[in-house]
Amino acid sequence: MDKSLAPVMIVFKVIQQHHGNTVAYDCLRRSREALFAFNRNIAKESVMIDIVNQLGLDGEAIIQDAEHQSGQSLLNEDFRLARSLGVRGFPTIVMINEENKGAKIVGSRPLESYVEGLQQVLNTGEIKPRQQPSLSNLLSQEKLLFSKEIEVMYEIDKSGINAFVEKELAPGSYEIGDLLGEFYYTTKSS
């Protein structure tokens, strides 16, 4: 029987400390998918170990680190930083640059508020979005994409998703799943 596990955010902080932001955010995404899309109990040790293992890390070692006081201390550092920045409401977005100068956005705000926050933190004028990755590159990176993500990312109407996917991805390179009427795409298992 699985025992209770350190919260996912502590696992995130341990991975972030030892393996960097990219892998930590991958873990966070996989945890959300497991919980919200596939109804897996991420509070079970075996489920979190599996998620971390799928990232190419040693799930058991990461979970053990997260369960130690040092794991909680990593998370507490973020809470202290949030308090020092005056975070009191949810959602709150805090953007900080390398010089520890930042911007705080509280509550639901229009896109312009986030753009202004980025401009302030980056100390720059106009912010230009990066070029969108090809769908094959994005799927290769994310491993799983819901049709709604593709709709939003590539500004495609829901009725055009299948044609877009067939045009952008090589035949046989992906699999399609269905979850409550929402399609999702994964890289094909070898």
Disulfide bonds with the S-S distance in Angstrom:
none
